[in-house]
Amino acid sequence: MVYANKWNDKTIVNTKTPKNKQQQFILTDDEIITLANWAKLIEDHYQKPMDIEWAKDGITNTLFITQARPETVHQMRDKNIHIEYKLLEKGTILSQGNAVGSKIKVGKACFLKSPKNAGSLAPNTIIVTDTITPDWDPLLKQVTGIVTNKGGRTSHAAIVARELGVPAIVGCRNATTTITNGETITISCSQGKTGYIYQGELAFKEEKIDFSNIKMPATEVKMILADPENAFSLSFYPNNGVGLLRMEFIITHNVKVHPMALVNFDQVKNTSVKKEIEKITKNYANKHDYFVETLSQGIATIAATFYPKEVIVRLSDFKTNEYANLIGGKYFEPKEENPMLGFRGASRYYNNLYKAGFALECEAIKKVREHMGLTNLKVMIPFCRTLEEGKKVVATMAENGLKQNENGLEIYTMVEIPSNVILAEKFAEIFDGFSIGSNDLTQLTLGIDRDSELMGKLFDENNEAAKKMIKMAIQSARKTQTKIGLCGQAPSDFPEFAAFLVNEGIDSISFNPDALLQGIENINKAENSLKIENEANDFIFYK
């Protein structure tokens, strides 16, 4: 939208945005940092959250603050009350876009080109339109939801939706063609930054959680996370940080391309695959920069959200068949009969088949810690089979700029192989901390493929042998004064398992978000029981 190309003509005309402008960043890094500093100064001055608007002069390229007013959407909310929306079934996705809010709503799609065509709207109406301008505002107070083809997170539709508390999905591009006027649809803004429009009425639940009534236990309670889009909302849950950040999700959903296909692009033989990679990486001078930038942003989103609490990122732990599914991956992955026990985890990082790819992982983490200043990020090595392998990985990380203890860098390892337990005291000489992966440890202790439908009933973390391995690991960690935690579902599913861990003196337990509150309850019960037992023993000893 620009002035007409005539001298002294103030007429506004719409022109198609040229490709080079579409692919150009709107602001430089320095300009973004300047705006961030100004925003911080303004909020410090007023001592409250502020809604700030800015502009950039198109001729002088000068930045201006045009307005600052108290933020009204979030400040009146009780920070201890969290309302969680969750879909209970899957459905056909009609369209998707930028989610505004976190609600789920069901209603009838009503196509409108202008608010003048509205007439009377039913209470369950979801407006579906191309774009929304200020003259729509009175109408938006009457609707259940808003869907637009155009607009981003800062569009007028998004701003008004936030102020009214109405869920909106904006920037869908094709909503008016994939949705039928008058049909029942479900709009979900509960799944992170991306909002989804589903066909028909899907079942969902709405749960109000009062965090003020939750007492945190002495044992640290951490979260298991993978999706950066959900990090901000989940950070308000009671927690002591992130015990496991799964890097694989970010690589699969955000990066999408196999790192070795970026390092050795010429070895990708398929023309269509090469074109796909070229398209994804078109705005980057070097293809490996795309991997580093995308991965670092995903990790940093979670590290920043939970700062200054510790966030432990596990380095990539794909199996070869999973790596092969990435774009260009099949050209760089060996075929294995049993990928679960094959070329995975630590073994990949110093091997020439993946060493260059691992260097990109290290570069991304270094960028998060050093360039972005998120030193609360710690690193964890998965599936480290031997002591020699542990030393090799630590040395390889140092070669790539991640030196243990430099700038406070701590390197953990997963305890998920019997060798990790048997030689735990020696592994403690190499690593700064342990995290028990109860799924793999149980699998390898009992000799059961946990993915097997036939053997599934025998897989049990409460099995005496599996629990003995965990107990040995905790005892070795306590003896060497090494921090140790556990990541897994069992402490939330089984109160007796939580009690077992608490009694053994584990430092922390990490839960998936949907199991966190039940896990806290189980740990509190276990700690209370242990306290009563200790008091009784003290009384008997005193008598």
Stockholm file with secondary structure:
# STOCKHOLM 1.0

chainA/1-543         MVYANKWNDKTIVNTKTPKNKQQQFILTDDEIITLANWAKLIEDHYQKPMDIEWAKDGITNTLFITQARPETVHQMRDKNIHIEYKLLEKGTILSQGNAVGSKIKVGKACFLKSPKNAGSLAPNTIIVTDTITPDWDPLLKQVTGIVTNKGGRTSHAAIVARELGVPAIVGCRNATTTITNGETITISCSQGKTGYIYQGELAFKEEKIDFSNIKMPATEVKMILADPENAFSLSFYPNNGVGLLRMEFIITHNVKVHPMALVNFDQVKNTSVKKEIEKITKNYANKHDYFVETLSQGIATIAATFYPKEVIVRLSDFKTNEYANLIGGKYFEPKEENPMLGFRGASRYYNNLYKAGFALECEAIKKVREHMGLTNLKVMIPFCRTLEEGKKVVATMAENGLKQNENGLEIYTMVEIPSNVILAEKFAEIFDGFSIGSNDLTQLTLGIDRDSELMGKLFDENNEAAKKMIKMAIQSARKTQTKIGLCGQAPSDFPEFAAFLVNEGIDSISFNPDALLQGIENINKAENSLKIENEANDFIFYK
#=GR chainA/1-543 SS CEECSSTTCCCEECCCCCHHHHTSCSSCHHHHHHHHHHHHHHHHHHTSCEEEEEEECTTTCCEEEEEEEECCSSTTSCTTEEEEEEECSCCCEEEEEEEESSCEEEEEEEECSSGGGCCSCCTTEEEEESCCCGGGHHHHTTCSEEEESSCCTTSHHHHHHHHHTCCEEECCSSHHHHSCTTCEEEEECCSSSEEEEEESCCCEEEEEEEGGGCCCCSSEEEEEECCGGGHHHHTTSSCSCEEEEEHHHHIIIIICBCHHHHHTGGGCCCHHHHHHHHHHTTTCSSHHHHHHHHHHHHHHHHHHHHTTSCEEEECCCCCHHHHHTSBTGGGTCCCCSCGGGSSCTHHHHTSTTTHHHHHHHHHHHHIIIIISCCTTEEEEECCCCSHHHHHHHHHHHHHTTCCTTGGGCCEEEEECSHHHHHTHHHHTTTCSEEEEEHHHHHHHHHTCCTTCTTTGGGCCTTSHHHHHHHHHHHHHHHHHTCEEEEESSHHHHCHHHHHHHHHHTCSEEEECGGGHHHHHHHHHHHHHHHHHHHHHHHHHHHC
#=GC SS_cons         CEECSSTTCCCEECCCCCHHHHTSCSSCHHHHHHHHHHHHHHHHHHTSCEEEEEEECTTTCCEEEEEEEECCSSTTSCTTEEEEEEECSCCCEEEEEEEESSCEEEEEEEECSSGGGCCSCCTTEEEEESCCCGGGHHHHTTCSEEEESSCCTTSHHHHHHHHHTCCEEECCSSHHHHSCTTCEEEEECCSSSEEEEEESCCCEEEEEEEGGGCCCCSSEEEEEECCGGGHHHHTTSSCSCEEEEEHHHHIIIIICBCHHHHHTGGGCCCHHHHHHHHHHTTTCSSHHHHHHHHHHHHHHHHHHHHTTSCEEEECCCCCHHHHHTSBTGGGTCCCCSCGGGSSCTHHHHTSTTTHHHHHHHHHHHHIIIIISCCTTEEEEECCCCSHHHHHHHHHHHHHTTCCTTGGGCCEEEEECSHHHHHTHHHHTTTCSEEEEEHHHHHHHHHTCCTTCTTTGGGCCTTSHHHHHHHHHHHHHHHHHTCEEEEESSHHHHCHHHHHHHHHHTCSEEEECGGGHHHHHHHHHHHHHHHHHHHHHHHHHHHC
//
